[in-house]
Amino acid sequence: MLLWGGSTSVGSNAVHFAAAAGYEVIANSSPRNCQYVTSLGAVRVVDHNSPSVVADIGTAFAGRTLVGAIAFGATGAAAGVRIAGACMGAKFVRSPPRRFRSPRPTTRTDRGG
């Protein structure tokens, strides 16, 4: 499983849960967070600053079947699609929306009585 943005708050939870479920997780992060993401269960962590990050992750998937990709961050979806297209297995990439809408405030008009 590919997790783009493995050291983000949501990404680190995704790495942890995917690894606990038995998936081999390949993720990316800054060099400073590589050891952290590995400690969560990733089998390989690639430097997201590398100009060859997409190719490096593709190489990490050699001989493995991609079961899915979750992409966090502004560049994650496009990179996830390129990587998934080059891998054996699933061609499913999920990326959350860049902006979440806040729920509309509710106004209570009845004061009881």
C-alpha beads as a LAMMPS data file, in Angstrom:
LAMMPS data file: protein, C-alpha beads

113 atoms
112 bonds

1 atom types
1 bond types

-500.0 500.0 xlo xhi
-500.0 500.0 ylo yhi
-500.0 500.0 zlo zhi

Masses

1 110.0

Atoms # bond

1 1 1 0.000 0.000 0.000
2 1 1 1.258 3.459 -0.895
3 1 1 0.801 6.251 1.624
4 1 1 1.918 9.600 0.246
5 1 1 2.509 11.887 3.221
6 1 1 3.282 9.184 5.772
7 1 1 4.389 11.553 8.528
8 1 1 1.325 13.817 8.480
9 1 1 -1.130 13.431 11.342
10 1 1 -3.606 11.453 9.242
11 1 1 -0.860 9.735 7.238
12 1 1 0.897 8.424 10.343
13 1 1 -2.360 6.901 11.565
14 1 1 -2.922 5.368 8.137
15 1 1 0.601 3.857 8.151
16 1 1 0.050 2.429 11.613
17 1 1 -3.364 0.910 10.845
18 1 1 -2.394 -0.427 7.409
19 1 1 0.719 -2.099 8.839
20 1 1 -1.306 -3.511 11.756
21 1 1 -3.759 -4.945 9.222
22 1 1 -0.887 -6.800 7.569
23 1 1 -0.175 -4.587 4.568
24 1 1 3.352 -3.767 3.480
25 1 1 3.363 0.024 3.553
26 1 1 5.596 2.164 1.370
27 1 1 5.450 5.845 2.269
28 1 1 7.257 9.106 1.819
29 1 1 8.247 11.790 4.281
30 1 1 10.988 14.265 5.014
31 1 1 14.360 12.727 5.913
32 1 1 13.826 13.965 9.472
33 1 1 10.681 11.802 9.805
34 1 1 11.790 8.648 7.950
35 1 1 12.680 6.781 11.138
36 1 1 9.359 7.809 12.719
37 1 1 7.339 6.481 9.765
38 1 1 9.373 3.266 9.797
39 1 1 8.633 2.876 13.512
40 1 1 4.916 3.023 12.661
41 1 1 5.322 -0.009 10.414
42 1 1 6.325 1.190 6.941
43 1 1 8.662 -1.272 5.194
44 1 1 10.185 1.519 3.100
45 1 1 10.165 5.307 3.434
46 1 1 11.344 7.542 0.595
47 1 1 12.525 11.155 0.912
48 1 1 9.718 13.348 -0.413
49 1 1 12.242 16.065 -1.318
50 1 1 14.090 13.826 -3.763
51 1 1 13.638 14.837 -7.412
52 1 1 13.214 11.129 -8.177
53 1 1 10.679 10.411 -5.404
54 1 1 8.066 8.980 -7.798
55 1 1 10.618 6.716 -9.507
56 1 1 12.087 5.710 -6.120
57 1 1 8.671 4.651 -4.833
58 1 1 8.006 2.819 -8.098
59 1 1 11.269 0.924 -7.608
60 1 1 10.249 0.084 -4.036
61 1 1 7.114 -1.576 -5.442
62 1 1 9.133 -3.857 -7.753
63 1 1 7.891 -7.391 -7.183
64 1 1 5.005 -6.186 -5.004
65 1 1 1.342 -5.764 -5.852
66 1 1 -0.200 -2.378 -5.102
67 1 1 -3.464 -2.762 -3.189
68 1 1 -4.219 0.949 -3.081
69 1 1 -2.816 4.413 -2.574
70 1 1 -3.785 7.171 -0.200
71 1 1 -2.324 10.582 -0.927
72 1 1 -2.117 13.460 1.536
73 1 1 -0.891 16.910 0.534
74 1 1 -1.190 19.124 -2.519
75 1 1 1.043 17.044 -4.821
76 1 1 0.026 13.629 -3.559
77 1 1 -2.849 12.775 -5.888
78 1 1 -0.948 13.315 -9.136
79 1 1 2.077 11.410 -7.832
80 1 1 -0.136 8.599 -6.537
81 1 1 -1.780 8.235 -9.946
82 1 1 1.619 8.071 -11.706
83 1 1 2.902 5.458 -9.270
84 1 1 -0.279 3.361 -9.352
85 1 1 -0.243 3.388 -13.143
86 1 1 3.225 1.850 -13.149
87 1 1 2.509 -0.845 -10.541
88 1 1 0.906 -4.256 -10.640
89 1 1 -2.419 -4.428 -8.861
90 1 1 -5.095 -1.941 -7.946
91 1 1 -5.421 1.378 -9.716
92 1 1 -7.218 3.142 -6.880
93 1 1 -5.921 6.414 -5.442
94 1 1 -7.767 8.324 -2.747
95 1 1 -6.924 11.891 -1.842
96 1 1 -8.984 13.924 0.625
97 1 1 -10.252 17.323 -0.521
98 1 1 -7.820 20.178 -0.044
99 1 1 -10.375 22.198 1.890
100 1 1 -12.967 20.950 4.283
101 1 1 -16.159 22.934 4.583
102 1 1 -17.169 23.891 8.067
103 1 1 -20.707 22.953 8.955
104 1 1 -23.138 25.827 8.942
105 1 1 -23.743 27.224 12.389
106 1 1 -27.143 26.338 13.723
107 1 1 -29.320 28.809 15.517
108 1 1 -31.769 27.708 18.093
109 1 1 -34.895 29.852 18.018
110 1 1 -37.105 28.184 20.607
111 1 1 -36.336 29.309 24.139
112 1 1 -38.479 26.772 25.896
113 1 1 -40.755 27.904 28.467

Bonds

1 1 1 2
2 1 2 3
3 1 3 4
4 1 4 5
5 1 5 6
6 1 6 7
7 1 7 8
8 1 8 9
9 1 9 10
10 1 10 11
11 1 11 12
12 1 12 13
13 1 13 14
14 1 14 15
15 1 15 16
16 1 16 17
17 1 17 18
18 1 18 19
19 1 19 20
20 1 20 21
21 1 21 22
22 1 22 23
23 1 23 24
24 1 24 25
25 1 25 26
26 1 26 27
27 1 27 28
28 1 28 29
29 1 29 30
30 1 30 31
31 1 31 32
32 1 32 33
33 1 33 34
34 1 34 35
35 1 35 36
36 1 36 37
37 1 37 38
38 1 38 39
39 1 39 40
40 1 40 41
41 1 41 42
42 1 42 43
43 1 43 44
44 1 44 45
45 1 45 46
46 1 46 47
47 1 47 48
48 1 48 49
49 1 49 50
50 1 50 51
51 1 51 52
52 1 52 53
53 1 53 54
54 1 54 55
55 1 55 56
56 1 56 57
57 1 57 58
58 1 58 59
59 1 59 60
60 1 60 61
61 1 61 62
62 1 62 63
63 1 63 64
64 1 64 65
65 1 65 66
66 1 66 67
67 1 67 68
68 1 68 69
69 1 69 70
70 1 70 71
71 1 71 72
72 1 72 73
73 1 73 74
74 1 74 75
75 1 75 76
76 1 76 77
77 1 77 78
78 1 78 79
79 1 79 80
80 1 80 81
81 1 81 82
82 1 82 83
83 1 83 84
84 1 84 85
85 1 85 86
86 1 86 87
87 1 87 88
88 1 88 89
89 1 89 90
90 1 90 91
91 1 91 92
92 1 92 93
93 1 93 94
94 1 94 95
95 1 95 96
96 1 96 97
97 1 97 98
98 1 98 99
99 1 99 100
100 1 100 101
101 1 101 102
102 1 102 103
103 1 103 104
104 1 104 105
105 1 105 106
106 1 106 107
107 1 107 108
108 1 108 109
109 1 109 110
110 1 110 111
111 1 111 112
112 1 112 113
